[in-house]
Amino acid sequence: MGQLFLVYFEGAEFSSALEEMIRDYHVGGLIFYSIAGNIQTLPQVAQLIAAAQAQALVPLWIAIDQEGGPVVRLTEGVTVFPSAMAVAAAGSLAKAEAMARAVGTELKSLGFNLNFAPVVDVNSNPHNPIIGIRAFGSDPKQVTDYGLALWRGYRQAGILCTPKHFPGHGDTDMDSHLGLPRVDRPLEALQTTELRPFQALIRAGAEAMMTAHVVMPALGSVRPATLAPEVVSGWLRQRLGFQGLVLTDSLTMGAIARTYGIPEAAELAFRAGADVLVFGADPGFTPAIQKEAYAHLLREFRAGRLSVEQLDRSVERILALKRRYRLGSPCPPFPPSTLESHQALARQIAQDSITLVRGSLPPLAPDPLLITPVPLLGELLQKACPAAQVFSIPLDPTPEQQRIAQEGAQRAAQVLVGSLETWRHPAQRLLLGSLPPEKVIGLALGSPYDAFALPQIPVYLACYGTTPVSLQALLQVLLGQIPARGRLPVGSHPEGSRSR
């Protein structure tokens, strides 16, 4: 039964607590988090993985969230690629596939064998607080094409990936880490939008999927998909024909934890048809909850209330994939020249992604004023343009900060304004909308929907995230060193491309 459990742990060394989970609970895998203290340096990570594998009778899944853009756990000594939306804006399926191959190659060299990526949610809700630029866009075909490209790249690298979050998290207006989202779209809309990328990946041969903690009544359930047999066994397995490994999203996320007990949720997820129960480093929980869930499931199996035949089927899937991906094999070497080529690819994707959403970009003034909630952008600008002035603001600037920024904008010849998810930060939107529009160049540092929320700003660029390569590419466009050649991957109006 322990093979069902993919667990988190605390600390950067192989501890007695981790040894106990492997030796006594026979867990099927581990997930690494920086917030749990698992990641300090690359040699430390590799050594920790090797120590864990050495203790396992059955080789472990060693998992991580390394999507690119805002969701990466490894940031030093590896290539940090732009967000999925930036990848789509760059317009090259070949580069997208190469990106996944690069990420997979770097992960495998450290001992990872499972990446919780790519996100194939169709971001049809511009106010989605958790998907956004993690998605390839708002068009189902585009999301499908790029999802397939990344899946191919990960396979080529020998890394199992988990397209997520089935049956779709793109039309939600709530973060499932905090609460339980609900999508009330009719079945026809779900089939043409949300389900389409997953269906294509299943047809192509995807071997694993991750479920979403989202309620979709049109699929026949009042429970979140992760805990719903109508969704997992009914839609994913029977209607779409998926025969691979079903992994849950973290069972300690708010969508589950605020509604169900964690041990009970683990039982419900198994009953629904999940093969792997994932426990993440979510606030409010310690690794002890994993032992409670284990004990609860063991009692249910021994009492005959859970199906041993179903357990056998799940473990057969797990072991078959572990053999196929040669878990426990020595890590391949990773030459520095390969890292250099991966970083060049990341720069190229970032440069190709910068999008002129509207207007005509004027030359950069010798002494522009930059108003930004992202300090790194200010640092990069001042290195390239020493006469530039930078005024850093929080996501929600105070009235006094707004007044100072407005006075600075009145004096400046040119004003660059960085926006970051303004729909969630009304004070930021109020400030940006109050600046003299004839002087302003808008910079969407996260979601490109900011450009549509601030129509009074005549010129707007989008860079789809604050990873260093994306900010550097944005600066190159502002300096006139490269053109803005990206293509907008979302519907070009405030409500995106939603169809009801």
Sequence and secondary structure as in RCSB ss.txt:
>XXXX:A:sequence
MGQLFLVYFEGAEFSSALEEMIRDYHVGGLIFYSIAGNIQTLPQVAQLIAAAQAQALVPLWIAIDQEGGPVVRLT
EGVTVFPSAMAVAAAGSLAKAEAMARAVGTELKSLGFNLNFAPVVDVNSNPHNPIIGIRAFGSDPKQVTDYGLAL
WRGYRQAGILCTPKHFPGHGDTDMDSHLGLPRVDRPLEALQTTELRPFQALIRAGAEAMMTAHVVMPALGSVRPA
TLAPEVVSGWLRQRLGFQGLVLTDSLTMGAIARTYGIPEAAELAFRAGADVLVFGADPGFTPAIQKEAYAHLLRE
FRAGRLSVEQLDRSVERILALKRRYRLGSPCPPFPPSTLESHQALARQIAQDSITLVRGSLPPLAPDPLLITPVP
LLGELLQKACPAAQVFSIPLDPTPEQQRIAQEGAQRAAQVLVGSLETWRHPAQRLLLGSLPPEKVIGLALGSPYD
AFALPQIPVYLACYGTTPVSLQALLQVLLGQIPARGRLPVGSHPEGSRSR
>XXXX:A:secstr
 GGGEEEE  SSS  HHHHHHHHTS  SEEE  TTTT  S HHHHHHHHHHHHHH SS  EEEE EEETTEES  
SSS     HHHHHHHT HHHHHHHHHHHHHHHHHHT  EE   B      TT SSSGGGSS S HHHHHHHHHHH
HHHHHHHT EE  BSBT  TT SS TTTS  B    HHHHHHTTHHHHHHHHHHT  EEEB   B GGGT SS G
GG HIIIIIIIIIIT   SEEE S TTSHHHHTTS HHHHHHHHHHHT SBEE    TT  THHHHHHHHHHHHH
HHTT S HHHHHHHHHHHHHHHHHTTTT       HHHHHHHHHHHHHHHHHH EEEES      SS EEEES H
HHHHHHHHH TT EEEE  SS  HHHHHHHHHHHHH S EEEEES GGG HHHHHHHHHS GGGEEEEESS THH
HHH TT SEEEE  S  HHHHHHHHHHHTTSS       S SSTTTT   
